[in-house]
Amino acid sequence: MAISKIALVLICILGITYIAESQNYENEQITKEEVLQVMQKFQDGYIKRDSAIIDDFVKLFTDDVVCMGVASHEFFKGQEKLRNLTLWDWKKWFDLRIPLNKIDIRIENDVAWFAVIGSSGPWRDNKTYQIRMFGSLIKTDGKVQFKQICYSYPAPLKVIDS
């Protein structure tokens, strides 16, 4: 009889643990809609280019974010470095447009990967060029943030017709 009670208690504990873990998993499952919301906030930041919102903008990224820009020296780690790059971009870099309806998003549990071809310009030659972006986002404690982001231009540069 004592063994049956112990077995019943163990089964209950295992069941409760399983239920708690599965509920936690469901809460951390990232969705395409959440990724698109973060991408929209990212796009809004680059459209508004308002340095007054930089601190909120940087919260779109994890503390240990890794960012690779298009220039050979643009390899940044952490929110503070990304903050400095973004402020420079907003003051001096070209327009950046991301077609949200064309983002390729892949999801696995609490991680999402994205790839998209956007536009950058007009440059000094009055042309707008294709720019590629890819990266990853992670969901932690219900919050979706960029973990990595990389920008690149195809070689040769590809002009986007207006």
N, C-alpha and C positions, 0 to 999 in steps of 0.2 A: 504494500500500500504506500509506503514512504517513497519508493522509487517512482511510482505513478505520479505522486504529487510533485516530485522534483522534475520529472519529465514534463509535466504540465506547465510548471513555472518556467522552465527553459524554453518551451515552445512559445509561451506568451512573450517572454523577453525577446526572443528572436523575431517574432511577429511584429512587435512594437518597433524594434530596431529597423526592420525592413520597411515598415510603413513610414517611419520618420525619414529614412534615407530616400525613399522614392518621392516623398513630398518635397524634400530639399532639392532633389534633382529637377523636379518639375518647376520649382521656383527659379532655378538657375538656367533653365533651358532658354537659349537666346532665340529670338524670332526674327524673321525677315523684316517685319514692321519696325522692330526696335532698331535694327541696323539702319533702315531707311530714315528713321527719325534722327539718329546721330549724324548720318550723312547730310541730311537737310540742315541741321544746325551748323555743321562744318561749312556747307555751301553758303548759308546766311552770313557767317562770319566773314568769308572772303568777298561777299557782295557788299556788305555794309562797311567793312574795313574801319570799324570804330574802335580805337584803342581803349576807350572807356569800358568795353566789354571783354577785354583780353583775359581777365582772370576767370570769367565764366567760360570763355572759349577753351582755355587750357584744361578745364575740368572734363572736357571731352576725351582726354588722354590719361592713361595710367601714369603713375609716378615714375615708372621705369620705361616709358615709351622709347622706342627707337624710330628715328626718322631719317630717311635718306632723301636729300633734295637732288636737284638736277645737276648742280655744280660739283666738281670733284672734291671740294672741301666741305660739302654739306652732309655731314654724318653726325647726327645729334642724338644724345641719350638724355632722357629726363625731361620733365615738364619745363624747367627753367630755360634750358637750351631751346626747346621747342617754342616757348614763349618769345624769346628773342628773335628766332627765325620768322615767326608769324608777324611780329611787329614790323620787321624789315620788309617782309612780303607786302603787308598792307600799305606800307608807305611807298615802296619803290618797284614792286614786281607787277607783272601784267595781270590782267583780268583772268580769273580761273573759273571756268564753268564746268559743272559736272551734270551730265544728263542722268538724273536720278532714275528714270525709267529704263535705263540701259545698263545698270550696274549688275554684274554677275556676282551673286552672293552664294556662298557655300557655308553650310552650318553643320556643326558636330557638337552636340551638347551645349556647353557654355562658351564656345568659340565660333566665330564667323570669319570667313575670309572673303575679300571682295576684290574685284578687278573692274576697271572702267576706263574708257577712253573719253577724255574731256577736251576742252579747248583752252588755250593760253594766248592772250593777245589783247589788243593789237600790239605787235612789237614795233620797234622803231621804223621798220619798213612798211608799217600799216597793214601787215598780214597777221592773221591768227593761225596758230599752229596746234596740231594735235599734241596732247600730253596724256601720258598713261599714268594711272595711279593704281596701286594695289597695296593691300595690307591686311591686318587682322584686327578684330575686336574681341573683347572678352567681357563676360558678364560676371560680376562679383557683387554679392549683397544686393542684387536687384538692379545694379547700375551697369549700363553698357558703355564701354570706353575703347578707344583705339589703343592697341598694344604696339602695333608697328604700322608704319605708313611709308611708302616709297613713291617718288615721282620720277618719271623718265620721259625723254623725248625719243621718238623713233629716229633711226639714222637710215637714210637722210630725213631731214625734217619734212613733215607732211603738212602742207597748207590746207586749212579748212575753208572751203568756199562759203562765203556769207549768204 
